[in-house]
Amino acid sequence: MHGMSRSDMYDAPGLFGEPDDLKPLAERMRPRTLDEIVGQQRLLGPGKALRRALEAGRVHSMVLWGPPGCGKTTLALLVARYADADFRAISAVLSGLPEVRKALAEAEANFAQGRRTVLFVDEVHRFNKAQQDAFLPHIERGVIIFIGATTENPSFELNSALLSRCRVHVMEAITADDIVVALKRALDDRERGLGELELEVSDESLRLIAQAADGDVRRALTLLEIASELAEDHRIDESTLTQVLADRTRRFDKGGEQFYDQISALHKSVRSSDPDAAVYWLCRMLDGGVDPLYLARRMTRMAVEDVGLAEPRAWRMALDAWDTYERLGSPEGELGLAQLAIWLAIAPKSNAAYVAYNQARAVVRETGTLEVPMHLRNAPTKLMKGLGYGKGYQYDHDAEGGIALDQQCLPDALDGMTFYEPVERGLELKLREKLQSLREARRKARGR
């Protein structure tokens, strides 16, 4: 792509000399103007700041953050076109520092001749710190207009130095309605699209394709192209779509932000006692290909952390659901996980034990190695007994009511401190009543 102006590239029969009719439909229908872009009205609608800047030729280095198929590459191409700049693209998946240096050297040569270069870096989040740093001086000097594309949160994946030199533009998944617009445009376009085939396809069929594309315009056009090849008598009907849409998968990145967003949604739906949302997010993750045993482990954590002692049976049920999946496998075992998600959501919630544990751990770190009270120490030898180990210990089973109320168990420096405060829900309501009574009895027995 390098060495070719934006306008020249659009006028050429193909990026590498191939005729247009050999390109996939999605590539042929790539928007040539801002008006042809579907969706992204928040960024590129009439009067929006980014659109005004592009139309005026005032371009800046930027990071485009959004899901696959939302138009990141297309927008980068249009930036170069509106800026009358050369376009150079590299992929962080396929390129290393040698390729980066070569692209930058070409941009330097252009700069020396008075031409600007838009350097598009696809999946920029896959570059390490050294590779990202290589762009910095060239951005600062204006040698390149840097455009990075990423599906991951830039604040986590990109160096702060690079981010400080770029504006981050968040791009959204394309709605089904907007995708339908792109599909109709491809069906009508006789030059670049499928217009010459004069295909018959209902609005409902187009909507099914748009929904199957799951926010990805490129995927929708690919599905339409496959359907056009399978169509009989120039008709894309239900039987055609059955073949084309047989393997529908939703957007899901097992290691990326969508993964963590969805497990967060599942956890928070359980915590919010919303069983409908909980089972929905569980199914979304299963549908996306997540390991069901990972979900079993995470829901066991929810049982311990969020349900806690308000409903101790949830802990056992989580382990049983985990074991059930390991024994049954898919798909039967997934029903056990669904039942667990529903049960956890409905169960009373308490994080009191979780809070108590964290508070106690913090106190341990702050106070260091406090001495065990003498009466609680183990005294297996005569020497230890002689030193006072175990002296004064009260055996609770021999005390009235089975509890030695005046016996101190915390180190002296922490005497009287409390960590566990049961909530007024589920079983912990009864535990709270008992614990309050017990603590009051202890205070009275110890004269406090």
C-alpha positions in Angstrom: 0.0 0.0 0.0 2.9 2.4 0.7 4.0 4.8 -2.0 0.5 5.2 -3.2 -1.7 8.2 -2.4 -5.1 7.7 -1.0 -6.8 8.8 -4.2 -4.6 6.7 -6.4 -5.3 3.7 -4.3 -9.1 4.0 -4.8 -8.7 4.5 -8.5 -6.4 1.5 -9.0 -8.0 -1.8 -10.1 -6.7 -3.5 -7.0 -4.3 -2.8 -4.1 -1.8 -5.2 -5.6 -2.9 -5.1 -9.2 -5.7 -7.6 -9.0 -9.0 -6.7 -10.7 -11.9 -5.6 -8.4 -14.0 -8.7 -9.2 -11.4 -10.9 -7.5 -11.8 -9.0 -4.2 -14.3 -10.2 -1.6 -17.5 -8.3 -1.5 -16.6 -6.7 1.9 -13.4 -5.3 0.4 -15.2 -4.0 -2.8 -17.8 -2.3 -0.7 -15.4 -0.6 1.6 -16.7 3.0 2.0 -14.9 5.6 -0.1 -16.3 8.6 1.7 -17.5 9.4 5.2 -21.1 9.5 4.0 -20.8 5.8 3.0 -19.8 4.7 6.5 -22.7 3.1 8.4 -23.0 3.7 12.1 -20.5 5.7 14.2 -22.8 8.7 14.1 -21.4 9.8 17.5 -17.9 10.2 15.9 -18.7 10.9 12.3 -22.2 12.3 12.1 -22.8 15.7 10.5 -21.2 18.5 12.5 -19.2 16.1 14.8 -15.7 17.3 15.7 -13.8 14.4 14.1 -15.8 14.7 10.9 -15.2 18.4 10.7 -11.5 17.9 11.2 -11.2 15.3 8.5 -13.2 17.3 6.0 -10.9 20.3 6.6 -7.8 18.1 6.2 -6.8 18.7 9.8 -5.8 15.2 10.9 -4.2 14.0 14.1 -2.6 10.8 15.4 -5.2 8.6 17.0 -6.0 5.2 18.5 -9.3 3.6 17.2 -10.7 1.3 19.9 -13.6 -0.9 18.9 -14.8 -4.4 18.1 -14.0 -6.3 14.9 -15.8 -5.0 11.8 -16.8 -1.6 13.2 -14.8 0.3 10.5 -11.4 1.0 12.1 -9.4 0.2 8.9 -11.9 2.0 6.7 -11.6 5.1 8.9 -7.8 5.0 8.7 -8.0 4.8 4.9 -10.3 7.8 4.8 -8.1 9.8 7.1 -5.3 9.3 4.5 -7.6 10.2 1.7 -9.0 13.4 3.3 -5.5 14.4 4.3 -4.1 13.7 0.8 -1.4 11.6 2.5 0.3 8.3 1.6 -1.1 5.3 3.4 1.1 2.6 4.9 -0.3 -0.3 6.9 1.4 -2.8 9.1 0.0 -5.5 11.4 1.3 -6.0 14.9 0.6 -9.7 14.5 2.8 -10.1 11.4 5.4 -7.4 11.9 8.3 -6.9 14.2 10.8 -4.1 14.7 12.5 -4.5 11.3 9.1 -4.0 9.5 8.4 -1.0 11.8 11.7 0.6 11.0 11.2 0.0 7.3 7.8 1.7 7.4 9.2 4.6 9.4 12.1 5.0 6.9 9.7 5.2 4.0 7.7 7.8 6.0 10.9 9.8 6.5 11.6 9.8 2.8 8.1 11.0 2.1 8.5 13.7 4.8 11.7 14.9 3.2 9.8 15.4 -0.1 7.0 17.3 1.6 4.5 14.5 1.8 2.7 13.2 4.8 2.2 9.5 5.6 -0.6 7.9 7.5 0.9 4.8 9.3 -1.9 2.4 10.2 -0.9 -0.2 12.8 -3.5 -2.9 13.1 -3.9 -4.7 16.5 -1.4 -2.2 18.0 -2.0 -3.7 21.5 0.1 -6.7 20.4 3.3 -4.6 20.1 5.6 -4.6 23.1 6.9 -1.4 24.8 10.0 -1.2 22.7 8.0 -1.5 19.5 5.5 1.1 20.6 8.3 3.5 21.7 9.7 3.4 18.2 6.8 5.5 16.9 7.1 8.3 19.4 9.8 10.6 17.9 8.2 10.3 14.4 4.8 11.3 15.8 6.3 14.2 17.7 8.1 15.5 14.5 5.1 15.1 12.4 6.8 12.5 10.1 3.8 10.2 10.5 0.1 10.5 11.3 -0.1 7.5 13.5 -3.4 5.5 13.6 -3.5 2.5 15.9 -6.4 0.0 15.8 -7.2 -2.1 18.8 -10.0 -4.3 20.1 -8.5 -4.0 23.7 -8.8 -1.2 26.2 -5.9 1.1 25.3 -5.4 2.2 28.9 -4.4 -1.3 29.8 -2.5 -2.3 26.6 -0.7 0.8 25.3 2.2 2.8 26.8 1.2 6.0 28.5 3.8 7.8 26.3 2.1 6.7 23.1 -1.4 7.4 24.5 -0.3 10.9 25.4 0.5 11.7 21.8 -2.7 10.3 20.4 -6.4 10.9 20.8 -8.4 7.8 21.6 -11.7 7.5 19.6 -14.1 4.8 20.8 -15.9 3.0 18.0 -19.0 1.0 18.6 -20.4 -2.2 17.2 -22.6 -1.5 14.2 -26.3 -2.0 14.9 -28.4 -4.5 13.0 -30.4 -1.6 11.4 -27.2 0.0 10.1 -25.9 -3.3 8.8 -29.1 -3.8 6.9 -28.4 -0.5 5.2 -24.9 -1.7 4.2 -26.4 -5.0 2.9 -29.0 -3.2 0.7 -26.3 -0.9 -0.6 -24.3 -3.9 -1.7 -27.4 -5.5 -3.3 -28.1 -2.4 -5.3 -24.5 -1.5 -6.3 -23.8 -2.7 -9.9 -20.3 -1.5 -10.0 -18.8 -2.9 -6.8 -21.6 -4.9 -5.3 -24.1 -7.6 -6.3 -26.5 -5.4 -8.3 -26.0 -7.2 -11.6 -27.2 -10.5 -10.0 -30.6 -8.9 -9.3 -31.1 -11.0 -6.2 -34.4 -11.4 -4.5 -34.1 -11.2 -0.8 -36.7 -10.2 1.8 -36.2 -7.6 4.5 -36.5 -10.3 7.1 -33.7 -12.3 5.5 -31.5 -9.3 5.5 -32.2 -8.7 9.2 -31.3 -12.3 10.0 -28.0 -11.9 8.2 -27.4 -8.6 10.1 -28.2 -10.2 13.4 -25.9 -13.2 12.7 -23.1 -10.7 11.9 -23.2 -9.5 15.5 -22.1 -5.9 14.9 -19.5 -6.8 12.2 -20.3 -5.2 8.8 -17.5 -7.2 7.2 -18.9 -10.4 8.4 -22.4 -9.5 7.2 -21.2 -8.7 3.7 -19.3 -12.0 3.7 -22.4 -13.9 4.7 -24.4 -12.1 2.0 -21.8 -13.0 -0.6 -21.9 -16.7 0.4 -25.7 -16.6 0.2 -25.6 -15.1 -3.3 -23.4 -18.0 -4.4 -25.8 -20.5 -3.0 -29.0 -18.8 -4.2 -31.1 -20.7 -6.7 -33.0 -18.7 -9.3 -31.5 -15.5 -7.9 -33.5 -15.9 -4.7 -32.0 -15.9 -1.2 -34.7 -17.7 0.7 -35.0 -19.5 4.0 -33.3 -22.7 2.8 -30.3 -20.6 1.6 -30.0 -18.8 4.9 -30.2 -22.1 6.8 -27.0 -23.2 5.1 -25.2 -19.9 5.4 -26.1 -19.2 9.1 -25.7 -22.8 10.3 -22.6 -21.9 12.3 -23.4 -18.7 14.1 -21.0 -17.6 16.8 -21.0 -14.4 18.8 -18.2 -12.0 19.3 -16.0 -13.3 22.1 -12.3 -13.0 22.9 -11.3 -15.7 25.4 -8.4 -13.6 26.6 -9.6 -10.1 25.9 -11.7 -7.4 27.4 -15.0 -8.9 26.3 -14.2 -12.0 28.2 -13.6 -10.0 31.4 -16.6 -7.8 30.9 -18.8 -10.8 30.6 -17.5 -12.7 33.6 -17.9 -9.4 35.5 -21.5 -9.1 34.3 -22.2 -12.7 35.5 -20.7 -12.1 38.9 -22.4 -8.8 39.4 -25.8 -10.2 38.2 -25.5 -12.9 40.9 -24.5 -10.4 43.5 -27.6 -8.2 42.5 -29.9 -11.3 42.9 -31.0 -11.2 39.2 -31.3 -14.8 38.1 -32.5 -13.9 34.6 -29.4 -11.8 33.9 -27.1 -14.4 35.6 -28.3 -17.3 33.4 -28.1 -15.0 30.3 -24.5 -14.1 30.9 -23.7 -17.7 31.7 -25.1 -18.7 28.3 -23.4 -15.9 26.5 -20.0 -17.1 27.8 -20.8 -20.8 27.1 -21.9 -19.8 23.6 -18.6 -17.8 23.1 -16.6 -20.9 23.9 -15.4 -20.3 27.4 -14.3 -23.4 29.4 -17.3 -24.5 31.5 -15.0 -25.6 34.3 -13.7 -22.0 34.4 -17.3 -20.8 35.0 -17.8 -23.5 37.7 -14.7 -22.3 39.5 -15.8 -18.6 39.3 -19.3 -19.4 40.5 -17.8 -21.4 43.4 -16.0 -18.2 44.3 -19.3 -16.3 44.1 -20.8 -18.8 46.6 -17.9 -18.2 49.0 -17.5 -14.5 48.5 -21.0 -13.1 47.9 -23.5 -15.7 49.3 -21.3 -16.7 52.2 -22.8 -17.8 55.5 -26.2 -16.3 54.6 -26.7 -19.6 52.8 -23.9 -22.1 53.4 -25.6 -24.7 51.1 -24.6 -22.5 48.1 -21.0 -23.5 48.7 -21.8 -27.2 48.6 -24.1 -26.7 45.6 -21.3 -25.0 43.7 -18.9 -27.9 44.3 -21.7 -30.3 43.3 -22.4 -28.4 40.0 -18.6 -28.4 39.3 -18.5 -32.2 39.9 -21.6 -32.7 37.8 -20.1 -31.0 34.8 -16.9 -33.1 35.1 -19.0 -36.3 35.2 -21.6 -35.5 32.5 -19.7 -33.2 30.2 -21.5 -31.0 27.6 -24.3 -30.3 27.0 -26.0 -32.0 30.0 -23.5 -30.7 32.5 -24.1 -27.1 31.5 -27.6 -27.4 32.9 -26.1 -28.0 36.3 -24.1 -24.8 35.9 -27.3 -22.9 34.8 -29.1 -24.2 37.9 -26.2 -23.1 40.1 -26.2 -19.6 38.5 -29.9 -19.2 39.2 -29.6 -20.6 42.8 -26.7 -18.2 43.6 -28.6 -15.3 42.3 -31.8 -16.1 44.3 -29.9 -17.0 47.5 -29.5 -14.4 50.3 -26.2 -12.6 50.1 -23.5 -11.8 52.7 -19.9 -10.8 52.2 -19.4 -10.6 56.0 -17.0 -13.5 56.2 -15.1 -12.0 53.2 -14.9 -8.6 54.9 -13.8 -10.2 58.2 -11.1 -12.2 56.4 -9.7 -9.1 54.6 -9.8 -7.0 57.8 -8.0 -9.7 59.8 -5.4 -10.2 57.1 -4.8 -6.4 57.1 -4.4 -6.3 60.9 -1.9 -9.2 60.7 0.2 -7.3 58.2 0.0 -4.1 60.2 0.7 -5.5 63.7 3.3 -8.2 62.9 4.2 -11.1 65.2 2.1 -10.5 68.3 2.6 -13.0 71.1 0.1 -15.8 71.7 -1.5 -15.3 75.1 0.2 -17.6 77.7 -3.0 -19.4 78.6 -3.5 -20.4 74.9 -0.1 -21.8 74.3 0.6 -25.4 73.9 2.5 -27.0 76.8 3.6 -30.5 75.9 6.8 -30.5 78.1 7.4 -29.9 81.8 9.7 -26.9 81.0 6.9 -25.2 79.0 4.5 -25.8 81.9 7.1 -24.3 84.2 7.3 -21.2 82.1 3.6 -20.7 82.4 2.5 -22.1 79.0 -1.1 -23.0 79.2 -1.5 -21.7 82.7 -5.0 -20.4 83.4 -6.6 -21.9 80.3 -10.3 -22.7 80.8 -11.6 -25.8 79.0 -14.8 -24.5 77.5 -16.7 -27.8 77.7 -16.4 -27.7 81.4 -17.7 -24.2 81.7 -21.3 -23.3 82.2 -23.1 -23.2 78.9 -20.1 -24.7 77.2 -18.3 -21.3 76.8 -15.7 -19.7 79.1 -17.0 -16.2 78.7 -14.1 -14.4 80.5 -11.4 -16.1 78.5 -9.3 -13.9 76.1 -8.3 -15.4 72.8 -6.8 -12.5 70.8 -3.3 -11.1 71.5 -3.3 -8.4 74.2 -2.8 -5.6 71.7 -6.0 -6.6 69.8 -8.2 -7.5 72.7 -11.8 -6.5 72.1 -11.3 -6.1 68.3 -14.1 -7.5 66.1 -13.9 -8.6 62.5 -17.0 -10.6 61.7 -20.3 -8.7 61.5 -23.1 -10.9 60.2 -25.8 -9.3 58.0 -29.5 -9.4 58.6 -30.2 -11.9 55.8 -30.6 -15.6 55.5 -28.9 -17.8 58.1 -26.7 -14.9 59.1 -29.7 -13.2 60.7 -29.7 -16.0 63.3 -25.9 -16.0 63.5 -26.0 -12.2 64.1 -28.5 -12.6 67.0 -26.4 -15.3 68.6 -23.1 -13.5 68.1 -24.5 -10.2 69.6 -25.7 -12.1 72.6 -22.4 -13.9 73.0 -20.4 -10.7 72.7 -22.5 -8.9 75.2 -22.2 -11.9 77.6 -18.4 -11.8 77.2 -18.3 -8.0 78.0 -20.3 -8.5 81.2 -18.2 -11.5 82.2 -15.0 -9.5 81.8 -16.4 -6.4 83.6 -16.6 -4.2 80.5 
